[in-house]
Amino acid sequence: MSRIFSGIQPSGELHIGNYLGAVKNWVALQDQFESFFCVVNYHAIIAPYAREELERRTHEMAVGLLASGLDPARCTIFVQSQVPEHTELAWIFNTVTPLGELERQTQYKDKASRQEQVMAGLLNYPVLQAADILLYRADIVPVGEDQVQHLELSRVVARNWNSRFSPATPYFPEPQPRLTATRRIVGLDGQAKMSKSIGNTVGLLETPEQIWDKLRGAVTDPTRQRKTDAGEPERCATIYQLHRAFSPAETVAEVEENCRGAKWGCIDCKKSLHQHMVAELTPIRERAAELASAPSQVTALLDAGAQKARAVAQETIGAVKDLMGLPRAV
Ligand code: SF4
């Protein structure tokens, strides 16, 4: 069975952008591949943070993933810092990664240009990402479009390391991207990608009332001023996209017809979406509430996941050290 690896930053409670852009896909993939899903807290510490908040966010993220349907019996779910081989392999990969490859990463250039003092961790972030993936010798990485360049760097790292230390029989596979079907979820403002920092999201665990409050104010087709104006779903980035993600095909067809034919007002359309969102998200919210009331159970699941991941990670690091002439840990 092929292996997949994917990671998510511990940003606290999931929002529907994370859910549709990544996690829902992971839930489907866990039965098709040997799957490793990781809360990448080492990636989160490259920016200043408060200790208690990071701990809380890491736990909340794990709750969200488990509540969304990641099942520790069908996949390995764990927290990155509990498997020290991630940073060990990252150091090794630093020695085969040209500086120029890191400096031309778009995300690095973008973030570094907005910071007075740039930390080395920001530059080396994609090397740790390569280590995350290659530690499990993953064949496939589910990614959004914005991560494709980083994945390409992981392929370069694998190639460089293989050509130096295992040229005859490449030890590391060159991981392939698997783009998620719902690639970029537009926020409630109808403009930017859904992001907690912009405040244009719907939380995955929000109540039906909170969801409705958010949907009611969401931007729709800007050319549609009145109910009698014909609309164009493709110009309604948020609501139409969410219908396609949450509603059955017959409802999506109904939206298209009623929008173009001016038979529905946008509030009617949003009410229909709300109904389908609530149907899908209520069981997740209920599971999350159960898990949140039993934090030691979540911790135990993560500890067990880390042990499972570590068994694979130690095997990889051992083989890597053998091939590099480095004694194994004792
Ligand atoms: Fe968007 Fe629906 Fe209004 Fe059309 S009817 S503009 S799809 S909210």
Residues whose N, C-alpha, C, O or C-beta is under 5 A from the ligand:
A	BS01	SF4	T220 D221 G231 P233 C236 I239 Y240 C259 W264 G265 C266 C269
